[in-house]
């Protein structure tokens, strides 16, 4: 049984600059946490570098990330390489005691690259070329640009792969950012046709798989297939899903090319910095070629830009960020990195890219770092060291102002470093075992984008609702990939909305001795976006068929007999499975057969908290007797219990009060 922790006992305090947090190491029990910063020496006079490095170390920083946007300075003209400035920058930073993370510069190809490869630019869904003048101006599928990337990565790896100050690599930067995973260019079309030929072998097999007899869409050759855009009405969903799979594979191949080159010349770990709520490509597939999954955490920007929320919720957490969004991605990328993960960019102040850009509540730069460490992060790097006074990100705050004076987050970063240095027990990074597993599947996000059936049916939103409810019940959560073959460590497994259950996961569910909750919309499609027969969900041990479905427009709900309601989505089911919950009208909503449970609707928060609370009790998992106060969250590490207050007012928990942006921890 998962047992609760004892009540808290003291406020964790610290202040001033510390001697540093140490460096991340391989392994779990022996990991040492570290703080760092993103730095761009090419943006500043070389005379500043040594003083910047000294100030970084004085603040307790131990990691520095450089180089990911510097291709035009590394190679000002084709073949004219300039390594001198980067040699001196690495030596300056390393001599000050900083461990260098070096990025491959492929996210920002220089202007001369377009003269060499004018067709390398991506195109949007309308077929319009997306031009030079910002970043990420390349198509993942373009063979010429891939060759150029392989060349510059090879040169970097040969020169710096064994450098004593190099501690890690980063490939490219933020794959998929600015809606660049899907490209509708001529290069993408050629690569897509080749991908289809390899997948289906002959056009007749493709016609059968896609159901192209419908609307006379049959093709006689792969050269007759176009991209699924600019059609009169919606394209065949199988065609659209195949294009999504292809685009994801292009990202994976692009990253794999770089990782393989780096490994030939270097034994340093390889990372990539993923983003928040980006589902355009399969991060688990990319992660298999990495040692570390990083992600870029911008809580205030995400609340404004990437999260469905009421206006009251946005106002309440305006300066703190959503209480669960960062935690979800910490757990997701912990899974993508198979236990090793970093925050590669942490918001320190107002950003420049959201619709509105408020300043963090004092203390939040500290809270966000500690929450990442409590989820097992090896390192947290703030973005950036000094705010740039020029170009597109000049309104993006750093740890320093443009005039080099300290910005507010610098003192908070120094406080975190000092707290780590002052308490050796806090230096043992790692995540405590979780009693609940939540399956996350990128292909399901693509499937429900292709065919949502209801305009507001969104896979991420559905899974995040389950995650938020578990967090409000005070639990650690493990996120699992969709091909997980062993579920035995978790008394309760949740898999909402998985469009097509993989063979390994389906077999694992059949063997699982604990409880499982699937649905809505689980196993509702084949891999080719058809309705399977026998009808879904076709789950082991569950006599149940989804006979028909309906999507509910905003404002339409059905009350549940036991409290709460369902919205967005409702399935009408048949079969002999035991009915656990019904709507007030009598329609079955929650059904079970043995340990297998199926949810035939999308519950609201009140219903989901109640349903999950009952399942946790039945699984022998000790959750909190009542949901946490709005804004208070807990997290367990192997040695400590952490509490975080995201609320704008003090909150009490078991007799203890946390101020706004308060962080506390207690030995377990």
N, C-alpha and C positions, 0 to 999 in steps of 0.2 A: 504493500500500500504506500502511496505517496503521502508523506506526512507533512503537515504545515510546520513552519518555523516558529520559534518562540517570539514573543513581542519584542519590539525594538528597545534599545536602552540608552543610546547617546547620539549626539550630533557629531558627524565626522567633520573635522575642521582642518584647516591648513592655510598657509599664506606665504607670500614672498616667493622669490625665485629659488628653485631647487637646483641640485647638482645634476639633474637630468633623470630621465626615466629608464635609461638603458635601451637596449635594442631588442627587436623581436628575434626570437630564435625558433628553430624547428622543434617539433614536439608539442605536447599539450601541457602536461603538468609543469614542464620547465620553461614555458614561454614567459618572457619579460615584456611587459607593456611599454610602449613608447609613444611620445608625441612628436609631431613633425610639422612641416610647412611646405607649401609649394612655392618655388622660387624661380625667377626668370632672369638669370644673370645677363642675358643678352639685352634686357630692357634698361639696364642701369650702367653708369660709368664703372669701369673696372676698379677705380679707386674706392668704390663703396663696398666691394665684395667682402673684403676681410672684416670690416666693421659690421656688416650685416651678419656674417657668420658668427662673430663674437657675441653679438646681441642674441642671436638664436640660441646659442649654448647657454648664455646667462639666463634666458627664460626657461631653461630645462628641456629644450627641444633636442631630439637626437636623430631625426630623419629629415631629409630634404629631397624633394622631388624636382627634377629639372629636365629640360630638353625636349619635351613632347611637342612643342610648336616651333622648333628652331631650324627647320630644314633650309630655309633661305639663307641663314647665316652659316650653316654647315657646308652648303654647296651653292654658293652665290650664282654660279653658272654651271651648265652641265659638265661634270667631271672636274670642276675646279673646287677642290675640297679645302676647307679651312678648319683644321682641328685645333689650332693654337688656342683660341679663346676658350673652347670647351675643356681642353687639357688644364688650363690655368684655373678655370672655375671649379672643376672637380678637385684639383689639388688644394685650392684655397678652402673649400668647404670641408673636405676631408681632414685637412691639417687642423682645423678647429674642433674636430671631434664629431663631425656630423657624418651619418651614413647616407650615401647617395643612392637615390632611386632614379634611374635614367630611362626616359621615355623614348620610344622610337617615334620619329617625327612625321609619321605617315598620315596624320589627320589634317595636315596643312601643306599639301604639295605647293612648291613655289610656282610663280607665274610662268617661268620658262618651261615647266612641265607641260603646259597646255599647247605650247608650240610643237612639242614632240608628239603629244597625244591629244589632238583637239577633240576627239570623240570620247574622252574619258569622263566627261562631265555627266552627272546624273540628270534624269528628266523627271518632272513631276507627273501626277496622274493625268494631267491634261496634255502631256507630251511636250511641255515647255522645258527647255534646257535651263538648268540651275547653274548660274555662272560663277566666275571667279570674283572675289572681293570680300569673302569672309572665311569660312573654314568648311571642312568635310565636303569639298567639291570634287568628289570622285565616286565612281561606280564600283562597288565591291567586285563585280563580275568582269571588269575590264582587264583582259590579259596583259596588255602593255603596262598598265599602271601596277598590276601585281608584280611584274618583273622589275619595275623601278623600285618598288618597296623592298623586294628581296635584295636588290643590290645595295640600297642604303643601310638596311638592317645588317647585312653581311659585313659591311665596312665598319659599322658601329661595334658589332660583336667582336670582330677581330681586334679592334683597337682597345676596347674597354672591358672585354669579357672577363679578364683576370685582374683587373685593376684593384689594388688593395682597398681603395675607398668605395668601390662599387658594391652595394649590398643587395640590390634587387633591380629588376627590369620592369617597365610597364610597356605593354604593346599599345600603340596608337593612342586614342583618347575618346572615350564615351561613344563606343559603337552605337549607331542608330540615332544619335542626337540630331535634332533639327529635321526629324522625319526623313532620314536618309537610308534606312534599311531597304525600303521598296524604291526601286528606280525603274522607270518606264522608257529606258533608252534603247538604242539599237544594240548596244553591247549586252544589255540585259536580255533582250529578245533572243539573240544568238545563243547565249549561255543557257537560257531557259529551254529552248528547243533541244539542245544537247542533253540537258538534265532529264528532260522527258524521254528522250530516246534511250538513255541508260536505265531509267526507271521502268519503262513499259516495254521496251524492246521492239514493238511494232505498233503501228497506228490502230490496228484492229483491237489489240488489248486495251489501248487507251480509250477507244470508243466504248468498249464494254464497261470499263471501270467508271467512266464518267457518265454513262447513260446518254451518250450523244445522239441516240436515236430520237430523243426528245427535241422538238423544234428543228429537226433535220440538221443537227450540228455535227454530223459525222465528217471526219477528215480522212483523206487518202494518204497523207504523209505528214511528218512532223513539221515540214516547212510550211504547212498550211495553218499552223497554230499561231495565233497572235497572243499578245498580252491581254489580261482580262480587264481592260479599261476602254473607254470610249465606245462601249457597246450601246445599242439603242435603249435597252433596259438592262437589268442586272445580268451579269455573266453566269454561266453554269457554276454553282457553288463548288463543284469538284475542281473545276478549272481554277477558280479563285484560291481555293485552299492549296492546290498544288503550287501555285505561284508563291504563296506564303512560305511553304516548305522550302522551295527553291531559294527564296531570298534569305531565309535563315541559314541554309547550307552555305550560301556565298559568304556570309559573315564568318561562319565557323572555318571555312577553308582559308579565308583571308588571315584570320588570326593564327591558324595552325601553321601556315607558311612562315610567319614571323617567329613563332615559338620554336619551330624545328631548327631554324637557323641559329637562334640564340643558344639553344641547347648544344649545338655542335661546338660552340666556342666558349661557353661559359657554364659554370655550375651554380650561378646565383639564381634565386627563385624568380619566377615570372608571374606578373600580375596584370590585370586589366582593371580599369575603373568603369564599372557599369553605372547605371543611373536609377532614379526612382520612377516606378510605374512605367517602365518601358517593356512591352511584351512583344515587340516586332520580331524578335529572333529568340532562339532557344539558348538561354544563358547556361543551362546545364551542359549543352553540347559544347559551347565555347569553353566552359570551365574545365572540361576534361583535358584540355591542352595547357592549363595553367597550374601553377603551384598555389596561387593566392587569388581569391576573388576580392577585388576592391569595389567600393561604390562611392558615389559622390552625394553627400547628404546636405540638403538645403531645406531645412524644415519650414521656414517661413515662405520661401518661394513655392514649395510643394503645396502648402495649405491654400495658397492663393490660386495656384495654376493647375494642380493635378488631382484634386480630391473633391468628390461630391460632398457637399456639406451645407447645412443651413446657414443663413446669414448670422444667426445667433452663435453658432459654433465657430464660425470664422472670426467673429468679433472677440469671443471669449479667449481664443487661442492665437490671436493675431500676432503676438510677440513671442510666442513659445513654440508654435507648430502643433500639429495634431499629436495627441498623446500616444498614438499607436503606429503612425505611418513609418517613422524611423525604425522602431522596433521590428516591424514586419520585414523590412528590407535587411536589417541586421541578421535576422534568422534565415531569410531567403538566401543571402549571399554566404552565410555560414554553410548552408547546404551546397551551394554552387561550388564553393572552395573546398568542399569535403573537410570542413573543420577549420581551415585557414582563411581568414578574411581580414580586410582592413577598411577603414574609412579613408579613402584616398584624398577626398576634398570635404572638409567640414566648414559649413557656413560660419563666419565670424561676426558678421554685421549685415547691413542691408545689401541685397544683391541688386543686379541691374536688369534682370530679364523677366521678372514676374509682372503681372498687371499692376500690382501695387507692392512697394518694397519697404515695409516697416523695419525699424531697428529691433533687435532682440531685447527682451526683458533682461536687465542685469542679472547675471548668473547663468543664463541659458547656454553660453558657450562652454561653461564648465559642465552643466548638466548633460548636454548632448555628448560630450566626450566620455563622461562616466557611464552613461547608458550604453554606449558602444562597448566600452571595456566590460561592462557587466554581461554583455551578450557574447563575450569571447573575442573581441577584436584584438589583434596583435599590435596595431598602430592606428593612430588617428592623426591625420595631417590637415591642418587648417589651410584654407584657400583664401587668400594668398599672403605672402609676407608683407609686401608693400602695395598699397592701392596704386594702380597705374593712372597717371594724369592724362593719358591719351588713348585713342582708339575705342573699340566697341565696349570694353569692360571698364571704362574709367569711372563709372558710378558703382562699381562692385567693391565693397569694403575689404580691407585686409587687416592684418595684425598691426600694421603701421599705416598712418595717413600718407598721402602723397608727399608731404614735407618731412617724412621720416619720424614724426612724433608718434608716440604710442596711441593706437586706437584702443577702445575699451576691452576688446577680447584678449589683448596681449596679457594683461594681468590675470585674467581668468585661466588662460593656458598655463601661465607660470604657476598658478595655484594648483592646478591638476598635477603638474609635474612634481611640485613640492610634496603634495599629498602621497603620490606614489613612492617618492624617495623616502618619505618619513615612515612608511608602514610596509615592511617587507612582505607581510602576508597579502597585501593588495597586489603585489607583483606577480602572483601566480594566476595567469590568465586562463580562461577556459570557461566553457558553458556547463552548467550542472545538467544531469539527465532530466529530460522532460517527460511527463506522463502522457502527453497527448501529441499525436502527429497529425499534420495537415498537409495533404498532397497538393502540390502546385504544378500545373501543366501548361506550358506555353502554347502548345498546339490547340488546347481548348480555347485559349484566348483568341486564336486566329479563327477557329471554327465558329465561335459565337459572334465575332465581328463580321464574318462572311454571311452568316444567317442568324441574326439575333432573334428574329420572329417578333420581338417587341423592342422598340427603339431604345429603351433604357436597360436592356439585359446586357450586362457587362460582366465578364468572367472575373476580372480583378476585383471589382466591387463586391461580387458575391463572396469570394474567398476572404476578402478583407473583413467583411461583416462577421464571419466565423472567427477570424483571428481576434478582432476587437472584443468580441464577447468572451473569449477565453482569457484575454488580458484583464478584462474587468473582473473576472473570477480569480485573479491573482496567480495565474499559472505561467510557467515556462512552456514554450511550444517549440517543437521541432518541425521544420518544413522539409518535406520529402520530394524527390523527383518522381515522375510518373511511372518509372520502370523499376521502382523499389521491389525487391524480391523477398525481403524478410521484414515482417511487421511485428515480430515477437517482442521487441523491447517496449512496445507502447500498449498500455491497457485500453486506450481509446484511439481510434484512427478515424479521421474525417477526410472525405474526398468529395466535396460539393462540385457539381458542374463539370466533371471530367468527361469530355465528349466521347472519348473512346478509351476504355480501359485497356491498358497494355496486357499482354499475356503474362508477364512476370507479376504485375500487380494483381491481376485477377486470381492467379494461383496463390499468391500470398494472402489475399483476403479469404480464400477457401480454407487455408491452413490456420488462419489467425484464431487464437483462443480467447482473445479479448472481444471488445465491442467495436463495431464499425458503424459509421453514419455516412451514407452516400445520398446524393441528390441535393437539389433538384437537377434534372437534366443529365444525370450521370449515365454514361454508356448509351447515349441516345443516337449516336451516329457511327457509321463505319469509318474506317480510315479514308475512304473516298467520298465522305459527306453524303451518304445515303442512309435512309432509315433501315436499321437491321431487322431481319426476320429470323428467329423469333423476336417479337417486339421488345424494346428496352423495359426495365434495366437489365434483365437476364443475369441476376446476381446469384451466386451460390447460396443455397439454403433459404431463398426467399421466393415464395410463390406469389408473383406480382407481375402485372403487365400494365404499362402506361398506355391506355386506350386512346386518349386524345389530350391535347395541351391547349392552354389559352394564356395569352399575355394580357396583363391588366394595365390600363393607362394610369398616369399619375392621379392620385387621389382616390382610386378605387381599391378597396381592401375587403377582405373577408375575415371577420372576427373568428378566433378560435374558442372553442367551448371552455378551455381551461385558462384563457387569458391571452392577451396579445392578439396579433392578427397576421395575415399573410398579404403580400403585395407583389406587384411586378409579374409574378409567374404562378400558375396553378395547373397541376396535372390531375386528370381524372383516371383513376386506377381500377383494375379488376384483379381478382385472385383471392386465395385463401390466407394470405399473410395476416397476422394479427394486427388489428387497428389499435394504435396507441393514442392518437390524437385525431380529432375531427374539427372541421369548421362548425360554426354555430348552425349552418344549414344541414350538417350531417355528412359532408364529404370527407373521406379519409385523407389525412395529411401526413401523418407519421405512422409507419407500419414496420413490423419486425417479423423476423423468422430466426429463432435462435439468437445469436449475437449480432446478426446483420440487421441494420435499420435503414429505412429509406424515407427521405423527406420529399414529399411530392409537391412542394410549394416553397416560396421564398419567405421566410418568417421575418417579422420586424424585430427590433432589438429586444423588446420585452419577451416575446415568444422564444427567441433564440437563447437568451440567457436562461430561461426556465427549462427549455428542452435540454440544453447542454448541461445544466446543473443536475438534472435527473440522470442523464447518461453517465456523468462523472461519478455520481454516487453509486450507480449500479456497477461501474467498472472498478470501484474501490479506490478512486482517486479523491483525495481530500482537497477540495476547493474551498474558497471562502464561503461562509454561510450567506453572505449578501454581496452584491457587486461593490467594487471599490468606489469611493466618491469620484465624481466627475473631474478627471485631471490627475488623480493619484494612481501610480502604477508601481508594481513590485517586480523584482527580478532576482533569481537565485543563482549564485555561482557555487563552485564546490566548497568555498570557504565562507561566503558572506551572503547576507540578504540585503539587497539594495531597495530603497524607496525613492521615487522621483515625483516631484510635484510640478506638473505642467499647468496648474491652475493659476490665475492671477491673484488669488487670495490664499492665505494660510489654510492648510487642511490638516485635520487630525486623523490619526490612525492608531488604534489601540492605545489611546492615552498620550500619544506623542504628536507634536505639532511641527509640520514642515512649512517654512516660509515659501512664498512664490519662488520658483526656480530652485527650490531646496533639494539637496541630495543627502541622503543618510545611508549608512551601512552598519551592519552589526554582524559579529561572528555567528555562524550557524551552529 
